[in-house]
């Protein structure tokens, strides 16, 4: 049993170091986004949404992800500081983490091991809630009957044409939920509370259908799946919960703005539909709060109503916002650094050449001394050499 625990802690320590370092990276990125929001309080919702998405994406990138002239590369060049070394260089924290909780016990349980166990248990709890909700939605889809009322189908087709949606959309109703929502990606399912359908109020159902199809147009269910997985893995990271809460709020406001920009629904009519759904949930805590995307926190809901009332349809140039998000990602996501290229000196390869002379001859060999020729006797010496070789 102890050997199994030791092997678990040994393998989990590597994973935990990855999670801890990426958590530091995402915290730095979140500070940049918060500072940008403080400097530009009227930042477009789509732009802010994209920046918070990058905060979550940073959590799954390799810790050594680097690009030349990125923030990590420039920071390492300017300050010559390596973030992993700085994080792991806190000796007092490492000593405290490896300190045994029960010194007299046969197995030394350290604070670091306790943190790993707590993280693992909390991840299981969050994952179990997420899986239980998914199972509930699947069972609901299996027993629910599609809504086939003509006026509902007409409203669905109207907004499908408006948003240019070609995927098949299924509309179901039930008494299990009191708030409308959408789930699934490739074959999206729109849930509408049965109580709303029984009222047959087109002024209420119309904005609800438009809002849910805006989610389908944006493929929000696919991002929500990624977002929930990040919540499960990084359940101990407060930055994740902060980013998720802000993303949920921005997502609803963006869909509201998308519907109102079509100018097919008046602002007051859309706001009244939202308030009508709110009245159904007063005094009751919906069990599907983890997946309900139509309603949110009270303060956030007030801001949403205020944004709906003051919304003015404008033509937004998303290409500039996407370009800014792309440049921001290239500069801020690679928080590691590029190792400089060091050219190794070329050392010539010298081969040992065997000499034909013995070793003692090579050691005692002395070069001959060349004598300077005599200018006066040069002609006579030349003559003697010529006669000698004739």
C-alpha positions in Angstrom: 0.0 0.0 0.0 2.8 2.4 0.9 4.7 1.6 -2.3 1.6 2.4 -4.4 1.2 5.8 -2.6 4.8 6.6 -3.1 4.6 5.8 -6.8 1.4 7.9 -7.1 3.0 10.9 -5.4 6.1 10.5 -7.5 4.1 10.7 -10.8 1.7 13.3 -9.5 4.5 15.6 -8.5 5.5 16.0 -12.2 1.9 16.8 -13.2 1.5 19.2 -10.3 4.6 21.1 -11.2 3.1 21.5 -14.7 -0.2 22.7 -13.2 1.5 25.1 -10.8 3.7 26.7 -13.3 0.9 27.2 -15.8 -1.3 28.6 -13.0 1.4 31.3 -12.5 1.5 32.0 -16.2 -2.3 32.4 -16.4 -2.3 34.6 -13.3 0.2 37.0 -15.0 -2.0 37.0 -18.1 -5.1 37.6 -16.1 -3.4 40.7 -14.5 -2.7 42.0 -17.9 -6.4 41.6 -18.9 -7.6 43.2 -15.7 -5.2 46.1 -16.2 -6.5 46.6 -19.8 -10.1 46.6 -18.6 -9.2 49.2 -16.0 -7.5 51.4 -18.5 -10.2 50.9 -21.2 -13.5 50.4 -19.2 -15.5 50.5 -22.5 -13.6 47.6 -24.0 -15.7 45.8 -26.6 -17.3 42.6 -25.1 -16.1 40.4 -27.9 -12.5 41.6 -27.4 -12.6 41.1 -23.6 -14.2 37.7 -24.1 -11.3 36.7 -26.4 -8.7 37.8 -23.9 -10.3 35.8 -21.1 -10.4 32.8 -23.4 -6.6 33.2 -23.8 -6.2 33.1 -20.0 -7.8 29.6 -20.0 -5.9 28.4 -23.1 -2.6 29.4 -21.4 -3.3 26.7 -18.8 -2.9 23.8 -21.2 0.0 25.1 -23.2 3.5 23.6 -22.7 5.5 25.4 -20.0 8.4 25.8 -22.4 6.3 27.3 -25.2 8.3 30.2 -26.6 8.5 32.5 -29.6 11.1 35.1 -30.5 10.3 38.6 -29.4 7.4 37.4 -27.1 6.9 38.7 -23.6 8.8 35.7 -22.1 11.7 36.1 -24.4 12.0 39.8 -23.9 11.6 39.5 -20.2 14.4 36.9 -20.0 16.6 39.2 -22.2 15.9 42.3 -20.1 16.0 40.9 -16.6 17.9 37.6 -17.2 15.3 35.9 -14.9 13.9 32.5 -15.6 10.3 32.2 -14.2 10.5 28.5 -13.5 13.8 29.0 -11.6 12.2 31.9 -9.6 9.1 29.9 -8.8 11.0 26.8 -7.7 13.8 28.8 -6.1 11.8 29.6 -3.0 13.7 27.3 -0.6 11.5 28.1 2.4 8.4 27.0 0.5 10.0 23.8 -0.7 11.1 23.0 2.8 7.6 23.6 4.2 6.0 21.5 1.4 8.3 18.6 2.2 7.9 18.9 5.9 6.2 15.9 7.5 2.9 16.4 9.2 3.2 13.4 11.5 6.9 13.0 12.3 6.3 9.9 14.5 4.3 8.0 11.9 5.8 5.1 9.9 4.9 6.9 6.6 5.9 10.6 6.4 2.8 12.5 5.1 4.1 15.9 3.9 2.1 19.0 3.3 2.8 18.7 -0.4 1.3 15.2 -0.5 -1.7 16.5 1.4 -2.1 19.2 -1.2 -2.0 16.6 -4.0 -4.7 14.5 -2.2 -6.9 17.5 -1.6 -6.6 18.6 -5.3 -7.3 15.1 -6.5 -10.4 14.7 -4.3 -11.8 18.2 -5.2 -11.3 17.4 -8.9 -13.3 14.2 -8.4 -16.1 16.1 -6.8 -16.3 18.7 -9.5 -16.1 16.0 -12.2 -18.8 14.0 -10.6 -21.2 17.0 -10.6 -20.4 17.7 -14.2 -20.9 14.1 -15.2 -24.1 13.8 -13.2 -25.5 16.9 -15.0 -24.5 15.4 -18.4 -26.3 12.2 -17.6 -29.4 14.1 -16.6 -29.4 16.0 -19.8 -29.0 12.8 -21.8 -31.8 11.1 -20.0 -34.0 14.2 -20.6 -33.2 14.1 -24.3 -34.1 10.4 -24.4 -37.6 10.8 -22.8 -38.6 14.3 -24.0 -40.7 14.8 -27.0 -39.7 17.4 -29.7 -41.8 20.5 -29.8 -43.8 20.4 -33.1 -46.0 23.5 -32.7 -46.2 25.4 -35.9 -45.5 28.8 -34.4 -42.4 27.5 -32.6 -41.0 25.9 -35.8 -41.7 29.1 -37.6 -39.8 31.1 -35.1 -36.9 28.6 -35.2 -36.7 28.8 -39.0 -36.9 32.6 -38.9 -33.8 32.9 -36.7 -31.9 30.1 -38.5 -32.2 32.1 -41.7 -31.2 35.3 -39.9 -28.0 33.7 -38.4 -27.3 31.5 -41.4 -27.4 28.2 -39.3 -27.4 25.0 -41.4 -27.2 22.5 -38.5 -30.3 20.5 -37.4 -31.9 22.0 -34.3 -34.1 20.1 -31.9 -36.5 21.9 -29.5 -37.7 20.0 -26.5 -39.7 20.9 -23.4 -40.0 19.6 -19.8 -40.9 20.5 -16.3 -37.5 19.6 -14.9 -35.9 23.0 -15.6 -37.3 26.5 -15.3 -34.8 28.3 -17.5 -34.2 27.8 -21.2 -30.7 26.7 -22.3 -28.9 25.0 -25.2 -26.6 22.0 -25.2 -24.8 19.8 -27.7 -22.8 21.2 -30.6 -23.2 19.3 -33.9 -26.9 18.5 -33.3 -27.9 21.3 -30.9 -30.8 20.9 -28.6 -32.8 23.9 -27.3 -34.7 23.4 -24.1 -37.7 25.6 -23.4 -39.6 25.2 -20.1 -43.1 23.7 -20.6 -44.7 26.4 -18.5 -43.6 29.0 -21.1 -44.9 26.9 -24.0 -48.3 26.5 -22.3 -48.6 30.3 -22.1 -48.2 30.5 -25.9 -46.9 34.0 -25.6 -44.9 34.7 -28.8 -43.5 38.0 -27.5 -41.8 36.0 -24.8 -40.8 32.9 -26.7 -39.5 34.8 -29.7 -36.6 36.5 -27.9 -35.8 33.3 -26.0 -35.5 31.4 -29.3 -33.4 34.1 -30.8 -31.0 34.2 -27.8 -30.5 30.4 -27.8 -29.9 30.3 -31.6 -27.3 33.1 -31.1 -25.5 30.6 -28.8 -25.7 28.0 -31.5 -24.3 30.3 -34.1 -21.3 31.1 -31.9 -20.7 27.4 -31.0 -20.8 28.2 -27.3 -21.5 24.7 -26.3 -18.1 23.5 -27.6 -16.3 26.2 -25.7 -18.3 25.4 -22.6 -17.1 21.8 -22.7 -13.5 23.0 -22.8 -14.3 25.4 -20.0 -15.8 22.7 -17.8 -12.7 20.5 -18.3 -10.4 23.3 -17.3 -12.6 23.8 -14.2 -12.2 20.1 -13.3 -8.4 20.1 -13.7 -7.6 23.5 -12.2 -10.3 23.4 -9.5 -7.9 24.9 -6.9 -6.9 27.8 -9.1 -9.0 31.0 -8.2 -8.0 32.6 -11.6 -10.0 29.9 -13.4 -13.2 30.6 -11.4 -12.7 34.3 -12.0 -12.2 33.9 -15.7 -15.2 31.4 -16.0 -17.5 33.8 -14.2 -16.5 36.7 -16.4 -16.8 34.6 -19.5 -20.3 33.4 -18.6 -21.4 37.0 -18.1 -19.8 38.2 -21.3 -21.2 35.3 -23.3 -24.8 36.3 -22.4 -24.2 40.0 -23.1 -22.7 39.1 -26.5 -25.7 37.0 -27.5 -28.0 39.7 -26.4 -26.2 42.2 -28.5 -26.1 39.9 -31.4 -29.9 39.5 -31.3 -30.6 43.2 -30.9 -28.2 44.2 -33.7 -30.5 42.4 -36.1 -33.2 45.1 -35.4 -35.9 42.4 -35.5 -36.7 42.7 -31.8 -37.1 45.9 -29.8 -35.0 46.4 -26.8 -38.0 46.7 -24.4 -39.6 43.6 -25.8 -36.4 41.6 -25.4 -35.9 42.9 -21.8 -39.5 42.0 -20.8 -38.9 38.5 -22.1 -35.8 38.2 -19.9 -37.7 39.5 -16.9 -40.5 37.0 -17.5 -38.1 34.1 -17.3 -36.6 35.6 -14.2 -40.0 35.5 -12.5 -40.3 31.8 -13.0 -37.1 31.3 -11.1 -37.8 33.6 -8.1 -37.8 31.7 -4.9 -36.3 28.6 -6.5 -32.7 27.5 -6.9 -32.5 25.7 -10.2 -30.5 22.5 -9.9 -29.0 23.1 -13.4 -27.2 26.2 -12.3 -23.9 24.7 -13.5 -25.3 24.6 -17.1 -27.8 27.4 -17.2 -26.6 30.1 -19.5 -29.6 32.3 -19.8 -29.6 33.6 -16.2 -26.6 34.5 -13.9 -25.8 36.3 -10.7 -28.1 39.1 -9.5 -25.5 41.9 -10.0 -24.6 40.5 -13.4 -28.3 40.3 -14.3 -28.8 44.0 -13.5 -25.9 44.9 -15.7 -27.3 42.8 -18.5 -30.7 44.5 -18.3 -29.0 47.9 -18.3 -27.0 46.9 -21.4 -30.1 45.7 -23.1 -32.0 49.0 -22.4 -29.1 51.1 -23.7 -28.1 48.9 -26.6 -27.8 50.7 -30.0 -27.4 48.5 -33.0 -24.0 49.3 -34.6 -21.9 47.5 -37.2 -18.9 46.1 -35.4 -15.7 45.4 -37.3 -14.7 42.2 -35.8 -11.6 41.8 -38.0 -9.7 44.4 -36.0 -10.7 42.8 -32.7 -9.6 39.3 -33.9 -6.4 40.8 -35.2 -5.7 42.4 -31.8 -6.5 39.1 -30.0 -4.1 37.3 -32.4 -1.2 39.7 -31.8 -2.0 39.6 -28.0 -1.8 35.8 -28.1 1.5 35.8 -30.0 3.1 38.3 -27.5 1.7 37.1 -24.2 1.0 33.4 -24.4 4.6 32.3 -24.9 5.9 33.1 -21.4 8.9 31.0 -21.8 12.1 32.2 -23.7 14.2 31.3 -26.7 17.6 29.9 -25.9 20.3 31.8 -27.7 22.2 30.1 -30.4 25.8 29.5 -29.4 28.1 28.5 -32.1 30.6 25.9 -30.9 34.2 26.6 -31.9 35.6 24.5 -34.7 38.5 22.4 -33.4 40.7 21.0 -36.2 41.1 17.3 -36.3 44.8 16.5 -36.2 45.8 13.0 -37.1 48.9 11.4 -35.8 51.3 10.9 -38.7 53.8 8.2 -38.2 57.4 9.3 -39.0 59.7 7.0 -40.9 62.6 8.1 -38.6 63.2 6.4 -35.2 62.4 8.2 -32.1 66.0 8.9 -30.9 66.9 10.3 -34.4 63.9 12.7 -34.2 64.9 13.9 -30.7 68.6 14.4 -31.6 68.0 15.9 -35.0 69.3 19.4 -35.5 68.6 21.5 -38.5 71.7 22.5 -40.6 73.0 26.0 -40.4 72.9 27.8 -43.8 76.0 30.0 -44.4 75.7 33.3 -46.2 77.4 33.2 -49.7 80.6 35.3 -50.2 80.1 38.0 -52.8 83.7 38.0 -54.0 84.0 34.3 -54.5 80.6 33.8 -56.0 81.8 33.7 -59.5 84.7 31.3 -58.8 82.5 29.0 -56.7 80.0 29.0 -59.5 82.7 28.0 -61.9 83.9 25.2 -59.7 80.4 23.8 -59.4 79.9 23.9 -63.2 83.2 22.1 -63.9 82.5 19.6 -61.2 79.2 18.4 -62.7 80.4 18.4 -66.3 
